[in-house]
């Protein structure tokens, strides 16, 4: 298994606009559609040593605080990219996910834009110039709102199936390539040049898989998720646990106020980890 250079710290800052923007540029006419309207997902990190027991599951005090049952939902996730990470370096992440209880694989093609200086509209406008606007209902725009960093993600999600797999199994490399090539949306496929996306996938390998577990509860009127991600550590010798609490809202003002409220609450419990992290980047760096 090919390893990237070991990282010396767990957390990674969201990468710069130049990386996420890619090289594609679509001309914008006078009658161009307006910017996409995003929803918001607040994502905050929890200190694994404070919220996980010796079995690496959430402690009873955490589950009680958010009204979470003992049952969890498993999610098995992997990404595809070339060894040189050509796709990721152009701001895209093609992902295959299998969620417990669902029969099909979820295929997603996510484009990310860094948000600098809290200029959400600037990122949406840049995305608009590159073909993502309110006229395309197939893509979902979301502001991923971390501790200090924000990222605009624009995602096209599809479902796919392959025979020969059961339970939480993910497809092998050949079948993963086939699924992502056959379902590739035009914006991804033609990002740099015609057929670029599928050409890159045809020579890609798997990054992962990572089997995460999700618990669902409530907090301050919001449905709250806590996910535990066991990710290969920076040295490649063991497992590092990333624990993330999140909630979604359509309102920017709600995201802002509840973001700060949740930080305060987590700090009062001694559970908060005051850092930003991008799980996708960790997986790309370590697998």
PABATOR-149184 format. One record per residue (C-alpha): x, y, z; chain; residue in three letters. Coordinates in steps of 0.1 Angstrom, whole numbers, always signed. Layout:
REM residues N
    east   north      up   ch    aa
       X       Y       Z    A   ala
...
//
This chain:
REM residues 287
    east   north      up   ch    aa
      +0      +0      +0    A   unk
     +14     +32     -12    A   unk
     +20     +57     +16    A   unk
     +22     +95     +14    A   unk
     +47    +114     +34    A   unk
     +40    +111     +71    A   unk
     +23    +141     +87    A   unk
     +36    +154    +119    A   unk
      +3    +166    +133    A   unk
     -32    +152    +131    A   unk
     -50    +183    +119    A   unk
     -48    +199     +85    A   unk
     -59    +233     +75    A   unk
     -83    +237     +46    A   unk
     -62    +242     +14    A   unk
     -59    +274      -5    A   unk
     -82    +287     -32    A   unk
     -57    +281     -59    A   unk
     -58    +244     -52    A   unk
     -96    +240     -50    A   unk
    -104    +263     -79    A   unk
     -89    +240    -106    A   unk
     -83    +252    -141    A   unk
    -117    +250    -156    A   unk
    -134    +282    -166    A   unk
    -168    +286    -182    A   unk
    -178    +319    -199    A   unk
    -205    +338    -181    A   unk
    -231    +355    -202    A   unk
    -252    +385    -193    A   unk
    -282    +362    -186    A   unk
    -262    +338    -164    A   unk
    -281    +322    -135    A   unk
    -276    +335    -100    A   unk
    -253    +319     -75    A   unk
    -263    +287     -58    A   unk
    -280    +289     -24    A   unk
    -261    +267      +1    A   unk
    -271    +249     +32    A   unk
    -247    +248     +62    A   unk
    -230    +220     +80    A   unk
    -212    +229    +112    A   unk
    -184    +204    +120    A   unk
    -165    +205    +152    A   unk
    -139    +181    +165    A   unk
    -140    +163    +199    A   unk
    -110    +152    +219    A   unk
    -110    +114    +214    A   unk
     -93    +108    +247    A   unk
    -121    +126    +265    A   unk
    -151    +112    +246    A   unk
    -141     +76    +237    A   unk
    -138     +47    +261    A   unk
    -111     +20    +260    A   unk
    -133      +3    +234    A   unk
    -130     +34    +212    A   unk
    -168     +39    +214    A   unk
    -185     +70    +227    A   unk
    -187     +71    +265    A   unk
    -221     +69    +282    A   unk
    -218    +105    +294    A   unk
    -215    +117    +258    A   unk
    -244     +96    +247    A   unk
    -266    +107    +276    A   unk
    -258    +144    +270    A   unk
    -271    +142    +234    A   unk
    -298    +115    +239    A   unk
    -280     +90    +217    A   unk
    -289     +53    +217    A   unk
    -263     +26    +220    A   unk
    -269     +17    +183    A   unk
    -247     +32    +156    A   unk
    -248     +34    +119    A   unk
    -217     +21    +100    A   unk
    -204     +38     +69    A   unk
    -176     +24     +48    A   unk
    -159     +50     +27    A   unk
    -132     +51      +0    A   unk
    -119     +76     -26    A   unk
    -103     +71     -60    A   unk
     -75     +91     -74    A   unk
     -42     +87     -92    A   unk
      -9     +82     -73    A   unk
      -2    +119     -81    A   unk
     -36    +129     -67    A   unk
     -44    +147    -100    A   unk
     -82    +147     -92    A   unk
     -78    +160     -56    A   unk
     -53    +186     -67    A   unk
     -80    +200     -90    A   unk
    -104    +203     -61    A   unk
    -125    +172     -68    A   unk
    -131    +141     -46    A   unk
    -149    +111     -62    A   unk
    -161     +89     -33    A   unk
    -179     +56     -29    A   unk
    -198     +50      +4    A   unk
    -217     +21     +17    A   unk
    -241     +29     +46    A   unk
    -254      +2     +68    A   unk
    -290      -8     +59    A   unk
    -288      +6     +23    A   unk
    -285     -18      -6    A   unk
    -267      +4     -32    A   unk
    -234     +22     -31    A   unk
    -235     +60     -28    A   unk
    -214     +77     -55    A   unk
    -205    +113     -49    A   unk
    -184    +138     -69    A   unk
    -175    +167     -47    A   unk
    -159    +200     -58    A   unk
    -144    +222     -30    A   unk
    -136    +259     -29    A   unk
    -117    +274      +0    A   unk
    -134    +304     +17    A   unk
    -111    +332     +26    A   unk
    -119    +362     +48    A   unk
    -153    +347     +55    A   unk
    -163    +357     +19    A   unk
    -189    +330     +13    A   unk
    -205    +349     -16    A   unk
    -170    +353     -32    A   unk
    -166    +315     -33    A   unk
    -202    +310     -47    A   unk
    -195    +336     -74    A   unk
    -162    +319     -83    A   unk
    -181    +286     -85    A   unk
    -207    +303    -107    A   unk
    -181    +314    -132    A   unk
    -170    +277    -134    A   unk
    -205    +265    -142    A   unk
    -221    +259    -108    A   unk
    -252    +281    -105    A   unk
    -288    +280     -92    A   unk
    -300    +266    -125    A   unk
    -285    +232    -118    A   unk
    -306    +213     -93    A   unk
    -285    +182     -96    A   unk
    -258    +196     -74    A   unk
    -260    +205     -37    A   unk
    -240    +235     -24    A   unk
    -230    +234     +12    A   unk
    -208    +255     +35    A   unk
    -187    +232     +57    A   unk
    -182    +253     +88    A   unk
    -154    +241    +110    A   unk
    -138    +256    +141    A   unk
    -122    +285    +122    A   unk
    -122    +274     +85    A   unk
    -151    +274     +61    A   unk
    -152    +255     +28    A   unk
    -178    +256      +0    A   unk
    -185    +221     -13    A   unk
    -206    +214     -43    A   unk
    -217    +177     -47    A   unk
    -234    +155     -73    A   unk
    -246    +123     -57    A   unk
    -257     +92     -75    A   unk
    -263     +55     -66    A   unk
    -248     +25     -81    A   unk
    -247     -13     -76    A   unk
    -224     -42     -84    A   unk
    -231     -78     -79    A   unk
    -208     -99     -57    A   unk
    -208     -76     -27    A   unk
    -227     -79      +5    A   unk
    -229     -62     +39    A   unk
    -205     -33     +43    A   unk
    -182     -45     +15    A   unk
    -169     -18      -9    A   unk
    -161     -26     -45    A   unk
    -126     -36     -55    A   unk
    -104     -12     -76    A   unk
    -117     -24    -110    A   unk
    -154     -22    -100    A   unk
    -149     +11     -83    A   unk
    -134     +26    -114    A   unk
    -163     +12    -135    A   unk
    -189     +26    -112    A   unk
    -174     +61    -110    A   unk
    -166     +62    -148    A   unk
    -201     +51    -158    A   unk
    -218     +76    -135    A   unk
    -194    +106    -140    A   unk
    -213    +139    -144    A   unk
    -202    +161    -173    A   unk
    -189    +189    -151    A   unk
    -164    +166    -134    A   unk
    -156    +147    -166    A   unk
    -148    +178    -186    A   unk
    -132    +199    -158    A   unk
     -98    +203    -173    A   unk
    -105    +190    -208    A   unk
    -130    +168    -225    A   unk
    -130    +133    -208    A   unk
    -105    +144    -182    A   unk
    -124    +130    -152    A   unk
    -130     +95    -165    A   unk
     -95     +94    -179    A   unk
     -80    +101    -145    A   unk
    -103     +75    -128    A   unk
     -93     +49    -153    A   unk
     -58     +51    -138    A   unk
     -68     +57    -102    A   unk
     -64     +36     -71    A   unk
     -83     +33     -39    A   unk
     -75     +56      -9    A   unk
     -90     +39     +21    A   unk
    -113     +23     +30    A   unk
    -123     +38     +63    A   unk
    -151     +22     +83    A   unk
    -167     +50    +104    A   unk
    -196     +49    +129    A   unk
    -223     +75    +133    A   unk
    -244     +82    +164    A   unk
    -275    +104    +162    A   unk
    -290    +126    +189    A   unk
    -302    +161    +196    A   unk
    -288    +193    +210    A   unk
    -305    +227    +213    A   unk
    -332    +218    +189    A   unk
    -308    +205    +163    A   unk
    -303    +169    +151    A   unk
    -267    +162    +161    A   unk
    -244    +136    +146    A   unk
    -212    +123    +161    A   unk
    -190    +103    +138    A   unk
    -159     +83    +149    A   unk
    -134     +78    +121    A   unk
    -105     +53    +126    A   unk
     -79     +66    +102    A   unk
     -43     +54     +97    A   unk
     -19     +74    +118    A   unk
      +7     +96    +103    A   unk
     +35     +71    +108    A   unk
     +14     +44     +91    A   unk
     +18     +21    +121    A   unk
     -16     +23    +138    A   unk
     -49     +40    +141    A   unk
     -58     +75    +150    A   unk
     -95     +83    +159    A   unk
    -111    +114    +145    A   unk
    -143    +123    +164    A   unk
    -166    +149    +148    A   unk
    -198    +165    +160    A   unk
    -220    +181    +133    A   unk
    -254    +195    +125    A   unk
    -271    +209     +94    A   unk
    -292    +240     +88    A   unk
    -305    +260     +59    A   unk
    -299    +293     +78    A   unk
    -266    +310     +79    A   unk
    -275    +329    +111    A   unk
    -285    +297    +128    A   unk
    -252    +281    +117    A   unk
    -233    +310    +131    A   unk
    -250    +313    +165    A   unk
    -253    +275    +171    A   unk
    -217    +271    +160    A   unk
    -205    +293    +189    A   unk
    -231    +278    +213    A   unk
    -219    +243    +206    A   unk
    -183    +252    +211    A   unk
    -191    +268    +245    A   unk
    -211    +237    +255    A   unk
    -184    +213    +244    A   unk
    -158    +233    +262    A   unk
    -178    +232    +294    A   unk
    -178    +195    +292    A   unk
    -141    +193    +285    A   unk
    -148    +175    +252    A   unk
    -138    +202    +226    A   unk
    -108    +200    +204    A   unk
    -100    +235    +192    A   unk
     -86    +226    +158    A   unk
     -98    +222    +122    A   unk
     -95    +191    +101    A   unk
    -105    +178     +67    A   unk
    -111    +141     +69    A   unk
    -108    +137     +32    A   unk
     -73    +152     +32    A   unk
     -62    +130     +60    A   unk
     -73     +99     +40    A   unk
     -56    +112      +9    A   unk
     -24    +118     +28    A   unk
     -22     +86     +47    A   unk
     -34     +58     +24    A   unk
//
